Each structure stands twice: as C-alpha cells, then as structure tokens.
Amino acid sequence: MKAILKTGSQSRPRAKGPGKDKPSDGGKLKIGDDWNAIRIIALSQSNPLKAIAEFVENSIDAHAKNVTITRGRDHGAHYLSIKDDGDGVPRDEGGLPNFKYVATHICDSIKRRLKTEGRGNGLQGEFGIGLLSFWTVGDTLTMVSAGIDQRAYQMSMSRGDSRYEVTQRRVLFAERGTELKISPLLEGIRNLSGEKIQWFLASELRDRLRNEHVRVIVIDNLARKQYEVEPRAYEGRLLHQLPSVRTPFGDAYAELYLAQPADSCRVVLSRSGTRVIEDLATLPGLESVPWSSRYLQGLVDAPFLNLTPGTRSGVIHDERFAALLEALKPLEAAVNVVIEAQLRAEEEQASQQSMRAIQRAFREALLALPPEEYDWFDIQDRENRDGGTAKPARGDASLPDGISGLGVEEPSVNGSEQLQFFDHAGPLFGVVVSPAASTVPVKERRRFRALPRDRSRRRVTQDLLFTWEIVEGEGSINFTADQEVEFSATETPGLVRLRVTVRQRELGFSAEALVTVTDSLDLPMNPAVSNARGLPGYTFERAAGALWRSRFDAERNVIVVNNGHRDFVFATKNRALQLRYLVRLYVKELVLKNFAGVPVEQLLERTVELSLYAEEKLKAG
C-alpha cells in the first residue's frame, strides 16, 4: 500500500471566480505547498547525532527500558538501526500499527495533545517531525512494529520522496517494541563511529536516561566493539543549598559543580532532561560570570521553555525565557560568592607555592655567594652546624600558613636530633660548592665547602670521597681530600677555577667555584647580618596608578607588592613569569636593605649578581 506524506492540516484555499472577489480584512495562514513544507522541515535538522538522539527519545517516550543502536553493513550498504522494547507504534481501531497516522499527521503530534490534556508528563516530542530527521542520516527509513495479531508490519520512506509504503513483514514471531533501520547511510555519516554516538548520547540524554532508568547499548559491528551509554558524570564539587529557580511557568532545576577552571567547563541548558544548549554562556543575558567563568560544570533544566521546532537545539526568546533569566539572578549571585572564595583559595595556594619556590631559590643562591656579604639569614653557618638540612622556622607570623622562614633552628626534642624516616638522605645526586663565586685579595685565603645532595636536596653524609683541584689559574689548596678546604691566593691577580669531585661508591658528581683574585679590593660594603626572622614573606597591596612596585615592611618582615602596577599585571600572564618578577622584587628589596649607604653603581652590581644566582636556582628548582 502506497500513499502520500501529508501535514496535519489538509485544507487548501479555493480560488474565487470572477466578480466574486471582495476585500477581506484578515484570515488564517495556510500552507500553500504541503510537500515543500515537509522538505523544509525534514532538512531543518542539520546534526545527524541530534537526529539519532531524537529516535532514542521516541523509544523512551514509548516506555522502552532497553534501546540497542547498531552500526553495520549489509550487502555492502552501511546502515544504522535503533531497536527498543517499548510499546511500539500506537495501534488503530483494528489493532494494527497506525503508520498512516504517523505519515499523514506531520506537525500534529499526539504527544503534544497528551501534554495539553495533562497526560504527557515526561514526553519529549511535541512537533510530530522527529521521524523526518532521517533525511540527514540516510536514504531509506524502515520502521517495524507489531500489531495485536502478533504479526510484524513495516513502513518505508525514502529521502526526497513524498510517498510511504506499509507492508506486512515476514518473520517467525513479532517482537515487542519498535525497530528503525536507516540504509544506506549518507556518505558523510558512514564514518560516524559507535564511540562517538555513545559520547554524544551520554551528554545529550543524560538526565532522561538517569530518570527513566533506560539502558542504551551501541553495537559497532564495523569496529567490532560494543559500548554502553553511561550518563555523563560531572567533575568537581557539587554545590549545595543553592537558591531555588522559580518562575510563573514552573521551577527550573540547577545542578552545578565547582571544578578547576578549564575551557571544557560548561553549564548545559536542558529541557526535561534533554540537552538544548551546550553552553549557557552563549545565550543573550547569560554571557557573564558565573556562566562564562569556566569554573562550573553541570546543567540548568527548564522544562517550561519553548524550543525551535526544526533543530530543537535553540530556545525561543519569549516571556518564558525572560522569566528564566530573571529567576537565575539569585542563583548567579550565590555562585559568584562561591567562585570568589575559590579564587581567593587558589591565590593563597599559588602564593604559598611561589613563596616556597622563592625561598628555595634564595637559599641555594645565598649558599653560592660569599658568606660575609650575603649570608643575611645565617644559612651557611647552619649548613655547617646541622649537616646541611635546613629546618623551617616556626612561629613566623609574617609568612603565610604553611610557609617557613629561613635561619632559625627548630628546637630538638629533649635537646637531641631525632631523624624521621624521610629525613634520611638517599643516594648521591649532585654537589654544589659554597661559595660558588667569590673575590679574594692577593695573598689572602678563603674557605670553600662541598655540599653533597640527594635527589630531594637533602644533605648526603655517608660513604663520600672528596677530591679538590685547581683546573685554571694559580693558587694552592690544603687537604684536597676533605669536604672543606682553604684556598690560598698568589700575589698575581687573576681568575681561578676550583673543582671538587665527590664519589659515593659507583656514583660521582663534580662542581666548580670561580675565584677572582684582585690586588685592589674594597672593604666589604656591609657585613652580613643574620636575620633571625627568616626570609621575608610577601603580601599584595593594590595601588593602581602608583609608580612603586614594592617596598619592604621591616616591622612585619614582609615585602609589600603593588599588584596594581602595570608590570605586575603583565607578569601574571603565566606563573613562571610572575615568579621571576617576584624574585626580582625580592632582590631589589634585600639589596637595598642589606647594602644600605653604598654607591648606586655598587648597588646595581649586587643586584645583578644576586639576580643571576637566584633566577638560575629558581629555574633549576
């Protein structure tokens, strides 16, 4: 039996005869060409994955609990089938599948009437056009369903053809539910893998699958794989006690998760469990935070919204949409408070991480520089006293929580050192010489010390052999096999390069120190004074438009950084650049503090010297 596809309203305007025309003030809109209207509707769905999702939703509306999607090839033709165990196609008075109604009542959905009568809760379709979306998937649609006589019947439609055909299908026994088969698939759809279908449905039908307890299986015969569609699980921390989203047209449901910021973080707009808009921030009126912050995942489900009929991936901006925008304002304010708290926590954590990195860099840099000029925090003396394992200072209120100062030994328990498990050093991994660069007057002496370290920079003390040598320049070393040696300069100025090699069984590492021997050395500019309060912490003060970048607050032992200065704003492009900027501010403040009263050119020399070593250690760390 063949027939013609038709829209729900079949009446056509009649032409009036001559002399019967009379002016009219109005009338009813009517479709002038039914088939052209059907073609426009069928091609309005441009996303084949969305079309597949609509077929699955038809199965869910028919109370199916199991849906199987199969991708394969039959007699050389690629096909896609959707089979369910639902109620099947509604039957006519004779108990047969009413395919005629389906084909001749396009845009006249029975689901819409059920919703109007209050009997369609949970039904998603409402336009009566979902079946036509097969035009974006393949050439021919075959729909099979059983009648009350336990026989199977099928309806066939072809892409671009206004006719449909209903026949009896010869099978051993008719199965419950409905089976759709689209074949052959369009050229661009043949590479649509089962995995991609699974991922799309997991997001598109997330809540419908969860709420209706529907199991969807995707069988990819071409890839020989099978996938089960698991409703998407959001990442991050679920936000509780959020304000309700209430409108005159009904309540919306918000399920939001606070996650680490990423471009993939989106809040979905859905209707009755089906995704409508992938990113809420793309809608007018919702382009700002929190929706655009990329800190949120989740969804806002508004079952009262009106959708664009063709694609069902757009929202009509009517009074219902305006009501949703207004109802979301209290939710936006509450979520913004949460995000601001998260930002503060991240800034504090980043500040602590930066402080640890700066401390490590300065500690290593100051070990490499002459102690009488740079050991402001008693680092080298402590290195000699406690075997090289610097312990954090406690009770330093000027540093953030979790950040330690340098230069104060922690009291030992019962007056003795008690090593914990992780205090024991591992195998030798490297060595540094302290100081790594220094200036010595002619005929004077300078002590140098090798500092062996393991991979975690703990001091290594067991089974070590030291060998010192002068590899360039003139001078002498006493006790070349000791950990600490004394270098004696000659009466001739020049550059001397010392090298120490440390071995621990089969392991061996070397380090060098540069010694500048001079016959005209200024007196030390400012003898190093140990600061028992430790390396200063830092804090921010926003002074946009002010010229100062930082200043040292001696009373609080902190460096105040102007985070409104244009240089700081520029440095926040990435963490590495910001760390280098903070190190340079530290260098500036420490040099000014510890070399007070010296000529400007010498201050600049010290700034370059300390910056060089601190930034090199920062990079190495």
HELIX and SHEET records of a PDB file:
HELIX    1   1 ASP A   34  ALA A   42  1                                   9    
HELIX    2   2 PRO A   48  ASP A   61  1                                  14    
HELIX    3   3 PHE A   99  THR A  104  1                                   6    
HELIX    4   4 ILE A  110  THR A  116  1                                   7    
HELIX    5   5 GLY A  130  THR A  136  5                                   7    
HELIX    6   6 GLU A  187  ILE A  189  5                                   3    
HELIX    7   7 GLY A  194  GLU A  204  1                                  11    
HELIX    8   8 ARG A  206  GLU A  212  1                                   7    
HELIX    9   9 LEU A  280  THR A  282  5                                   3    
HELIX   10  10 GLU A  319  ALA A  327  1                                   9    
HELIX   11  11 LYS A  329  ALA A  368  1                                  40    
HELIX   12  12 PRO A  371  TYR A  374  1                                   4    
HELIX   13  13 ILE A  379  ASP A  386  1                                   8    
HELIX   14  14 PHE A  421  ASP A  423  5                                   3    
HELIX   15  15 ARG A  566  ALA A  571  1                                   6    
HELIX   16  16 ARG A  575  ASN A  594  1                                  20    
HELIX   17  17 VAL A  600  ALA A  620  1                                  21    
SHEET    1   A 9 LYS A   2  ILE A   4  0                                        
SHEET    2   A 9 ARG A 163  ARG A 169 -1                                        
SHEET    3   A 9 ALA A 152  SER A 158 -1                                        
SHEET    4   A 9 GLY A 138  ALA A 146 -1                                        
SHEET    5   A 9 THR A 178  LEU A 185 -1                                        
SHEET    6   A 9 ALA A  77  ASP A  84 -1                                        
SHEET    7   A 9 ASN A  66  ASP A  74 -1                                        
SHEET    8   A 9 ARG A 215  ASP A 220  1                                        
SHEET    9   A 9 LYS A 225  GLU A 228 -1                                        
SHEET    1   B 3 ARG A 237  LEU A 238  0                                        
SHEET    2   B 3 GLY A 250  LEU A 258 -1                                        
SHEET    3   B 3 VAL A 245  THR A 247 -1                                        
SHEET    1   C 5 ARG A 237  LEU A 238  0                                        
SHEET    2   C 5 GLY A 250  LEU A 258 -1                                        
SHEET    3   C 5 LEU A 296  ASP A 301 -1                                        
SHEET    4   C 5 VAL A 267  ARG A 271  1                                        
SHEET    5   C 5 THR A 274  ILE A 277 -1                                        
SHEET    1   D 4 GLY A 430  SER A 434  0                                        
SHEET    2   D 4 ARG A 445  ARG A 453 -1                                        
SHEET    3   D 4 GLU A 484  SER A 488 -1                                        
SHEET    4   D 4 SER A 476  ASN A 478 -1                                        
SHEET    1   E 4 ALA A 437  PRO A 441  0                                        
SHEET    2   E 4 LEU A 507  THR A 518  1                                        
SHEET    3   E 4 GLY A 494  GLN A 504 -1                                        
SHEET    4   E 4 LEU A 465  GLU A 472 -1                                        
SHEET    1   F 3 GLY A 537  GLU A 541  0                                        
SHEET    2   F 3 VAL A 558  ASN A 562  1                                        
SHEET    3   F 3 SER A 550  ASP A 553 -1                                        
END                                                                             
